[in-house]
Amino acid sequence: MEEKNFEEWQEQQDQQEEYIRTPLPRRDKGELFAIVDQLMGGSRIKVICEDGKVRLARIPGRIKRRQRIRAGDLVIVKPWDVQDEKADIIFRYTHIQATNLSRRNLLPKELDVF
């Protein structure tokens, strides 16, 4: 009987690992999809947002220390309340995650280059 419970538990774990959730922009907090256009230096980059605007975004230290952001990456940005032409980067998608979002039609048409 214990072996059966272990097998069921193992199957549940396998299913959970299969469906790892990727975060999506929280529209109620003003977050948007964006594509990195140009690295500016000094932890600043130009991004093209889904609303058509080009913004200067900054990379916070928690992302800068862990991940490398390159031109062409899909990111989530949050525009500043004070200056709309600036933003903060919230999350960077891997290429596989961006491709999966594209296949599931979760990306806007303007940014769907994956």
C-alpha positions as CSV (number, residue, x, y, z in Angstrom):
1,M,0.0,0.0,0.0
2,E,2.8,2.4,0.8
3,E,4.4,1.8,-2.7
4,K,1.1,2.7,-4.4
5,N,0.9,6.0,-2.4
6,F,4.5,6.8,-3.3
7,E,3.9,6.1,-7.0
8,E,0.8,8.5,-6.9
9,W,2.9,11.1,-5.2
10,Q,5.7,10.8,-7.7
11,E,3.2,11.1,-10.6
12,Q,1.8,14.3,-9.0
13,Q,5.3,15.8,-8.7
14,D,6.1,15.0,-12.3
15,Q,2.9,16.8,-13.4
16,Q,3.7,19.8,-11.3
17,E,7.2,20.1,-12.8
18,E,5.7,19.9,-16.3
19,Y,3.5,23.0,-15.8
20,I,5.8,25.6,-14.4
21,R,4.0,28.9,-14.5
22,T,5.7,31.9,-16.1
23,P,4.7,35.3,-14.7
24,L,2.6,37.6,-16.9
25,P,2.4,41.4,-16.6
26,R,-0.1,42.5,-14.0
27,R,-2.2,45.0,-15.9
28,D,-3.8,46.3,-12.7
29,K,-0.3,47.5,-11.6
30,G,0.5,49.0,-15.0
31,E,3.1,46.4,-16.1
32,L,3.7,45.8,-19.9
33,F,5.5,43.5,-22.2
34,A,8.6,45.0,-23.9
35,I,11.5,44.0,-26.1
36,V,15.0,45.2,-25.4
37,D,16.2,47.4,-28.2
38,Q,19.6,48.8,-27.2
39,L,21.9,48.5,-24.2
40,M,22.9,52.0,-23.1
41,G,25.4,51.2,-20.3
42,G,25.1,52.0,-16.7
43,S,22.4,49.4,-16.2
44,R,20.1,51.3,-18.5
45,I,18.5,50.0,-21.7
46,K,16.1,51.2,-24.4
47,V,12.9,49.1,-24.6
48,I,10.1,49.0,-27.1
49,C,6.8,48.6,-25.2
50,E,3.6,47.0,-26.3
51,D,1.9,50.4,-26.3
52,G,4.3,51.5,-29.1
53,K,6.4,53.8,-26.9
54,V,10.2,53.6,-26.6
55,R,11.3,54.0,-23.0
56,L,14.5,54.1,-21.1
57,A,14.4,51.3,-18.6
58,R,16.8,50.6,-15.7
59,I,17.9,47.2,-14.6
60,P,17.5,46.7,-10.8
61,G,20.4,45.1,-8.9
62,R,18.4,41.9,-8.1
63,I,18.1,41.2,-11.9
64,K,21.5,42.6,-12.8
65,R,23.4,40.2,-10.5
66,R,21.5,37.1,-11.5
67,Q,20.7,37.4,-15.2
68,R,22.3,38.8,-18.3
69,I,19.9,41.0,-20.4
70,R,20.7,41.2,-24.1
71,A,19.1,43.0,-27.1
72,G,16.1,41.1,-28.3
73,D,15.0,39.7,-24.9
74,L,11.4,39.8,-23.9
75,V,10.9,41.6,-20.5
76,I,8.2,42.9,-18.3
77,V,8.5,46.6,-17.5
78,K,6.6,49.0,-15.2
79,P,6.5,52.6,-16.5
80,W,7.2,55.3,-13.9
81,D,4.3,57.3,-12.6
82,V,6.3,60.6,-12.6
83,Q,8.0,60.2,-16.0
84,D,6.2,58.1,-18.6
85,E,9.3,57.8,-20.8
86,K,11.1,55.8,-18.2
87,A,10.5,52.4,-16.7
88,D,11.8,49.7,-14.4
89,I,12.4,46.1,-15.5
90,I,10.4,43.6,-13.5
91,F,11.2,40.3,-15.1
92,R,13.2,38.8,-18.0
93,Y,11.9,35.8,-20.0
94,T,14.3,33.2,-21.3
95,H,14.1,32.4,-25.0
96,I,12.1,29.2,-24.3
97,Q,9.6,31.0,-22.1
98,A,9.1,33.7,-24.8
99,T,8.6,31.1,-27.5
100,N,6.0,29.3,-25.3
101,L,4.1,32.6,-24.7
102,S,4.2,33.2,-28.5
103,R,2.8,29.8,-29.2
104,R,0.0,30.3,-26.7
105,N,-0.9,33.7,-28.3
106,L,-0.3,35.6,-25.1
107,L,2.0,38.2,-26.7
108,P,0.6,41.3,-28.4
109,K,1.0,41.3,-32.2
110,E,3.4,44.3,-32.1
111,L,6.0,42.3,-30.0
112,D,5.5,38.7,-31.4
113,V,8.8,38.2,-33.0
114,F,9.4,34.8,-31.4
